Amino acid sequence: MKFKLIVAFLPDDHLAEVLKAARAAGATGSTVITSARGEGLEPERKFLGLEVASHRNLAFWLVDESVAADVLARISSVGRFEAERGAGIACQIDVEEAVGLMRQIKALEGRDHAGKD
């Protein structure tokens, strides 16, 4: 089984709906790191010397390559990554090897064999 790592950088207000969309598209779980910071094309504004920026979240999904494109498309759409400035970005990365996934692999294989007799 081949996997892809999908990484998204997004604000709090889109996180819950993006996690739900990823699961609906075939992700079997996720990892979220909160309180990350980033800077896009236009640097964040400052007010009285302080940055006026909300924190962001890093969300990770290790998914079967057969669902990776759908997961990426759905999180982009639900998160409005292309529609709203600062809504987020995401990418997918090839994974050469992964361990600790036996339960997920069994669940994925069960999906593949469901209804095939």
Z-matrix of the N, CA and C atoms (Angstrom, degrees):
N
C 1 1.443
C 2 1.536 1 107.77
N 3 1.339 2 116.77 1 134.83
C 4 1.460 3 121.50 2 179.51
C 5 1.519 4 109.51 3 -106.52
N 6 1.329 5 115.25 4 143.98
C 7 1.455 6 120.80 5 -176.54
C 8 1.523 7 111.86 6 -122.61
N 9 1.331 8 114.18 7 157.97
C 10 1.460 9 123.37 8 172.64
C 11 1.524 10 106.42 9 -124.95
N 12 1.329 11 115.74 10 145.82
C 13 1.451 12 121.31 11 173.47
C 14 1.521 13 106.85 12 -103.32
N 15 1.315 14 116.17 13 120.78
C 16 1.458 15 120.89 14 176.19
C 17 1.520 16 107.21 15 -103.40
N 18 1.318 17 116.11 16 129.77
C 19 1.455 18 123.00 17 -178.97
C 20 1.520 19 107.92 18 -121.91
N 21 1.328 20 116.66 19 129.80
C 22 1.461 21 120.95 20 177.45
C 23 1.524 22 109.38 21 -127.89
N 24 1.305 23 115.41 22 143.48
C 25 1.454 24 123.94 23 177.93
C 26 1.527 25 105.12 24 -118.36
N 27 1.344 26 117.71 25 110.93
C 28 1.455 27 119.39 26 -172.08
C 29 1.523 28 112.22 27 -148.51
N 30 1.346 29 116.52 28 159.83
C 31 1.463 30 120.77 29 -179.70
C 32 1.527 31 112.21 30 -79.39
N 33 1.323 32 115.44 31 164.82
C 34 1.467 33 122.01 32 -180.00
C 35 1.519 34 113.40 33 -55.67
N 36 1.330 35 117.46 34 -40.21
C 37 1.460 36 119.24 35 -172.32
C 38 1.517 37 114.19 36 -67.53
N 39 1.329 38 118.37 37 -12.73
C 40 1.466 39 120.77 38 177.18
C 41 1.533 40 112.70 39 -110.78
N 42 1.310 41 117.66 40 -7.00
C 43 1.457 42 120.94 41 -171.43
C 44 1.533 43 113.43 42 -59.99
N 45 1.303 44 118.67 43 -52.98
C 46 1.476 45 120.91 44 -175.64
C 47 1.523 46 111.96 45 -59.63
N 48 1.332 47 116.92 46 -44.50
C 49 1.462 48 118.98 47 -178.18
C 50 1.534 49 111.53 48 -71.16
N 51 1.318 50 118.21 49 -30.93
C 52 1.464 51 121.34 50 177.42
C 53 1.532 52 110.16 51 -70.22
N 54 1.330 53 117.50 52 -42.18
C 55 1.466 54 120.33 53 177.25
C 56 1.528 55 110.76 54 -61.16
N 57 1.321 56 116.76 55 -42.14
C 58 1.466 57 121.54 56 178.65
C 59 1.532 58 110.76 57 -64.05
N 60 1.328 59 117.32 58 -42.19
C 61 1.471 60 121.69 59 179.84
C 62 1.529 61 110.94 60 -64.88
N 63 1.327 62 117.55 61 -39.64
C 64 1.468 63 120.99 62 179.43
C 65 1.514 64 110.49 63 -62.87
N 66 1.314 65 116.73 64 -43.36
C 67 1.478 66 120.03 65 179.29
C 68 1.523 67 110.34 66 -65.18
N 69 1.332 68 116.51 67 -41.31
C 70 1.473 69 119.96 68 179.34
C 71 1.528 70 111.48 69 -63.98
N 72 1.339 71 116.75 70 -27.98
C 73 1.462 72 121.13 71 -179.43
C 74 1.527 73 112.91 72 -86.10
N 75 1.342 74 117.76 73 -4.39
C 76 1.461 75 119.49 74 176.05
C 77 1.513 76 116.44 75 123.72
N 78 1.324 77 119.03 76 -2.93
C 79 1.466 78 120.41 77 176.85
C 80 1.526 79 108.40 78 -70.22
N 81 1.330 80 117.39 79 138.22
C 82 1.463 81 120.84 80 -178.29
C 83 1.520 82 112.28 81 -95.02
N 84 1.314 83 118.13 82 -2.19
C 85 1.454 84 122.35 83 179.30
C 86 1.518 85 109.66 84 177.15
N 87 1.315 86 116.13 85 178.73
C 88 1.465 87 120.40 86 179.81
C 89 1.516 88 109.71 87 -153.45
N 90 1.312 89 115.54 88 162.87
C 91 1.461 90 123.31 89 172.65
C 92 1.514 91 106.63 90 -129.50
N 93 1.340 92 116.83 91 133.61
C 94 1.456 93 121.47 92 -179.83
C 95 1.519 94 109.41 93 -124.81
N 96 1.319 95 115.34 94 131.35
C 97 1.460 96 122.50 95 173.28
C 98 1.520 97 106.21 96 -111.62
N 99 1.324 98 116.40 97 121.73
C 100 1.455 99 120.49 98 -176.90
C 101 1.529 100 111.64 99 -94.21
N 102 1.305 101 114.56 100 166.19
C 103 1.465 102 123.60 101 174.08
C 104 1.521 103 114.17 102 64.34
N 105 1.314 104 116.88 103 38.95
C 106 1.463 105 120.86 104 173.19
C 107 1.531 106 107.96 105 -88.44
N 108 1.313 107 116.79 106 159.54
C 109 1.458 108 120.95 107 175.81
C 110 1.510 109 108.81 108 -127.32
N 111 1.303 110 116.57 109 152.52
C 112 1.449 111 121.17 110 178.40
C 113 1.507 112 109.75 111 -155.03
N 114 1.304 113 114.87 112 170.62
C 115 1.456 114 120.36 113 179.22
C 116 1.512 115 108.68 114 -138.12
N 117 1.314 116 116.40 115 128.34
C 118 1.451 117 121.46 116 -179.27
C 119 1.515 118 111.80 117 -93.31
N 120 1.324 119 114.69 118 -154.33
C 121 1.451 120 122.13 119 -178.77
C 122 1.518 121 111.89 120 -56.93
N 123 1.328 122 115.34 121 -42.53
C 124 1.455 123 120.72 122 178.38
C 125 1.520 124 108.61 123 -107.76
N 126 1.349 125 117.68 124 122.53
C 127 1.472 126 119.83 125 -179.21
C 128 1.532 127 111.36 126 -58.87
N 129 1.324 128 115.80 127 152.04
C 130 1.463 129 120.93 128 177.89
C 131 1.522 130 109.85 129 -61.88
N 132 1.304 131 114.52 130 150.33
C 133 1.456 132 120.52 131 -179.66
C 134 1.519 133 110.47 132 -79.62
N 135 1.333 134 114.82 133 156.30
C 136 1.457 135 120.24 134 176.94
C 137 1.517 136 109.15 135 -120.12
N 138 1.331 137 115.72 136 148.10
C 139 1.450 138 122.33 137 177.64
C 140 1.515 139 106.88 138 -133.02
N 141 1.313 140 116.51 139 117.82
C 142 1.467 141 122.35 140 -176.68
C 143 1.528 142 111.84 141 54.74
N 144 1.319 143 115.61 142 37.98
C 145 1.462 144 121.33 143 177.81
C 146 1.516 145 115.09 144 82.23
N 147 1.325 146 117.79 145 -3.46
C 148 1.468 147 121.49 146 179.86
C 149 1.517 148 109.75 147 -104.10
N 150 1.312 149 115.82 148 141.91
C 151 1.459 150 119.69 149 177.24
C 152 1.522 151 110.14 150 -71.63
N 153 1.316 152 115.50 151 134.88
C 154 1.450 153 121.38 152 177.09
C 155 1.528 154 106.41 153 -104.46
N 156 1.306 155 115.84 154 83.41
C 157 1.465 156 120.52 155 -177.21
C 158 1.517 157 109.12 156 -145.09
N 159 1.303 158 115.52 157 137.81
C 160 1.457 159 119.02 158 174.87
C 161 1.518 160 108.44 159 -83.47
N 162 1.315 161 115.98 160 156.73
C 163 1.457 162 117.50 161 177.60
C 164 1.522 163 109.25 162 -75.04
N 165 1.278 164 115.32 163 161.23
C 166 1.456 165 123.18 164 -179.66
C 167 1.520 166 108.69 165 -118.10
N 168 1.310 167 114.79 166 170.29
C 169 1.460 168 121.72 167 177.23
C 170 1.518 169 108.93 168 -120.80
N 171 1.311 170 116.05 169 145.26
C 172 1.457 171 122.12 170 170.14
C 173 1.518 172 106.34 171 -104.55
N 174 1.311 173 116.19 172 121.51
C 175 1.464 174 120.72 173 178.25
C 176 1.523 175 108.56 174 -114.99
N 177 1.330 176 115.84 175 137.59
C 178 1.459 177 122.60 176 -177.82
C 179 1.523 178 109.83 177 -125.92
N 180 1.319 179 115.32 178 138.89
C 181 1.459 180 121.68 179 174.02
C 182 1.519 181 107.87 180 -133.57
N 183 1.311 182 117.80 181 128.59
C 184 1.453 183 122.82 182 172.25
C 185 1.520 184 105.28 183 -102.23
N 186 1.340 185 116.39 184 109.16
C 187 1.462 186 120.55 185 -171.11
C 188 1.522 187 111.33 186 -125.17
N 189 1.316 188 115.34 187 156.16
C 190 1.455 189 121.20 188 173.37
C 191 1.532 190 107.96 189 -62.18
N 192 1.319 191 116.80 190 139.43
C 193 1.463 192 119.33 191 -176.04
C 194 1.526 193 113.13 192 -60.37
N 195 1.331 194 117.14 193 -23.20
C 196 1.463 195 119.81 194 -179.24
C 197 1.529 196 112.66 195 -68.84
N 198 1.325 197 118.47 196 -21.19
C 199 1.468 198 121.16 197 179.64
C 200 1.524 199 112.70 198 -110.90
N 201 1.330 200 117.45 199 -4.28
C 202 1.468 201 121.19 200 -173.36
C 203 1.523 202 113.36 201 -58.08
N 204 1.317 203 117.82 202 -46.62
C 205 1.472 204 120.18 203 -178.23
C 206 1.521 205 111.01 204 -63.20
N 207 1.347 206 116.65 205 -38.99
C 208 1.459 207 120.35 206 179.46
C 209 1.528 208 111.04 207 -68.31
N 210 1.331 209 117.31 208 -42.36
C 211 1.467 210 120.53 209 177.71
C 212 1.526 211 109.76 210 -60.59
N 213 1.308 212 117.45 211 -47.06
C 214 1.464 213 121.19 212 -179.53
C 215 1.530 214 111.39 213 -61.40
N 216 1.316 215 116.94 214 -44.30
C 217 1.469 216 120.57 215 179.81
C 218 1.525 217 111.16 216 -64.12
N 219 1.320 218 116.70 217 -42.73
C 220 1.474 219 119.86 218 -177.73
C 221 1.516 220 112.20 219 -68.48
N 222 1.338 221 117.86 220 -42.09
C 223 1.466 222 118.06 221 -179.92
C 224 1.524 223 110.52 222 -68.39
N 225 1.314 224 116.55 223 -33.14
C 226 1.470 225 119.77 224 176.69
C 227 1.519 226 110.86 225 -65.18
N 228 1.315 227 116.38 226 -44.12
C 229 1.466 228 120.99 227 -179.04
C 230 1.530 229 111.49 228 -67.07
N 231 1.325 230 116.59 229 -51.29
C 232 1.461 231 121.39 230 -178.44
C 233 1.529 232 111.15 231 -65.01
N 234 1.320 233 116.71 232 -38.46
C 235 1.460 234 120.85 233 179.42
C 236 1.513 235 114.25 234 -79.11
N 237 1.340 236 116.17 235 -7.09
C 238 1.465 237 122.90 236 179.73
C 239 1.533 238 112.10 237 57.31
N 240 1.349 239 115.67 238 39.41
C 241 1.462 240 121.17 239 -176.45
C 242 1.525 241 112.95 240 -59.39
N 243 1.325 242 117.37 241 -38.38
C 244 1.464 243 120.47 242 -179.68
C 245 1.531 244 112.56 243 -88.61
N 246 1.321 245 117.35 244 -21.69
C 247 1.463 246 121.60 245 -173.23
C 248 1.526 247 114.02 246 -87.87
N 249 1.320 248 118.07 247 -28.90
C 250 1.460 249 121.27 248 -175.16
C 251 1.521 250 111.31 249 -123.14
N 252 1.306 251 115.81 250 134.14
C 253 1.465 252 120.81 251 175.76
C 254 1.528 253 109.13 252 -63.09
N 255 1.324 254 116.42 253 130.16
C 256 1.453 255 121.40 254 177.93
C 257 1.515 256 115.21 255 77.35
N 258 1.348 257 117.55 256 7.98
C 259 1.463 258 120.44 257 -177.32
C 260 1.524 259 112.47 258 -73.08
N 261 1.316 260 118.28 259 -24.86
C 262 1.449 261 120.05 260 177.72
C 263 1.510 262 113.37 261 142.02
N 264 1.311 263 113.86 262 169.39
C 265 1.463 264 122.28 263 175.40
C 266 1.524 265 107.69 264 -138.37
N 267 1.323 266 116.34 265 158.88
C 268 1.460 267 120.76 266 177.02
C 269 1.518 268 109.35 267 -152.08
N 270 1.317 269 115.15 268 154.67
C 271 1.464 270 120.69 269 176.10
C 272 1.520 271 108.15 270 -149.37
N 273 1.321 272 115.74 271 166.27
C 274 1.462 273 119.93 272 174.35
C 275 1.519 274 108.74 273 -123.95
N 276 1.312 275 115.06 274 147.22
C 277 1.461 276 123.14 275 -175.45
C 278 1.523 277 108.11 276 -129.84
N 279 1.324 278 117.23 277 136.92
C 280 1.462 279 120.96 278 175.31
C 281 1.523 280 109.78 279 -65.88
N 282 1.323 281 116.52 280 141.12
C 283 1.465 282 122.62 281 177.83
C 284 1.517 283 107.52 282 -114.03
N 285 1.326 284 115.71 283 123.38
C 286 1.463 285 119.32 284 -179.40
C 287 1.516 286 111.97 285 -77.97
N 288 1.325 287 117.32 286 -44.30
C 289 1.456 288 121.28 287 -179.74
C 290 1.520 289 108.83 288 -145.06
N 291 1.317 290 116.77 289 151.32
C 292 1.457 291 122.09 290 176.06
C 293 1.518 292 108.69 291 -148.35
N 294 1.317 293 116.46 292 146.61
C 295 1.464 294 121.78 293 177.43
C 296 1.528 295 108.63 294 -128.17
N 297 1.312 296 116.07 295 163.45
C 298 1.457 297 121.16 296 178.24
C 299 1.517 298 113.67 297 81.72
N 300 1.325 299 116.72 298 23.10
C 301 1.461 300 120.35 299 -173.95
C 302 1.521 301 114.11 300 -117.13
N 303 1.312 302 118.60 301 16.43
C 304 1.467 303 119.99 302 -173.82
C 305 1.531 304 112.94 303 -58.31
N 306 1.328 305 118.14 304 -41.33
C 307 1.472 306 119.82 305 179.59
C 308 1.526 307 110.80 306 -64.97
N 309 1.335 308 116.57 307 -41.59
C 310 1.462 309 119.70 308 179.21
C 311 1.524 310 110.78 309 -66.48
N 312 1.325 311 116.97 310 -41.59
C 313 1.469 312 120.73 311 179.86
C 314 1.526 313 109.95 312 -61.91
N 315 1.335 314 117.41 313 -43.58
C 316 1.466 315 120.37 314 178.26
C 317 1.521 316 110.83 315 -62.51
N 318 1.330 317 117.29 316 -39.89
C 319 1.464 318 120.66 317 178.76
C 320 1.520 319 110.31 318 -65.37
N 321 1.331 320 117.02 319 -41.71
C 322 1.460 321 120.75 320 179.09
C 323 1.518 322 111.04 321 -66.37
N 324 1.323 323 117.02 322 -42.26
C 325 1.457 324 119.85 323 178.72
C 326 1.515 325 110.82 324 -65.27
N 327 1.320 326 118.15 325 -33.98
C 328 1.455 327 122.26 326 176.68
C 329 1.515 328 111.32 327 -64.32
N 330 1.344 329 116.75 328 -37.95
C 331 1.468 330 121.21 329 176.46
C 332 1.516 331 110.58 330 -64.84
N 333 1.351 332 115.78 331 -41.77
C 334 1.456 333 120.34 332 -177.90
C 335 1.520 334 111.97 333 -64.63
N 336 1.349 335 117.19 334 -33.74
C 337 1.466 336 120.85 335 -175.84
C 338 1.525 337 112.83 336 -94.05
N 339 1.328 338 117.66 337 -8.83
C 340 1.467 339 120.37 338 -179.33
C 341 1.533 340 109.52 339 -63.91
N 342 1.298 341 115.17 340 126.93
C 343 1.459 342 119.91 341 178.35
C 344 1.519 343 114.94 342 80.30
N 345 1.331 344 118.02 343 3.19
C 346 1.472 345 121.38 344 179.83
C 347 1.518 346 108.41 345 -107.29
N 348 1.269 347 117.71 346 97.11
C 349 1.479 348 121.77 347 176.69
C 350 1.496 349 110.48 348 -133.65
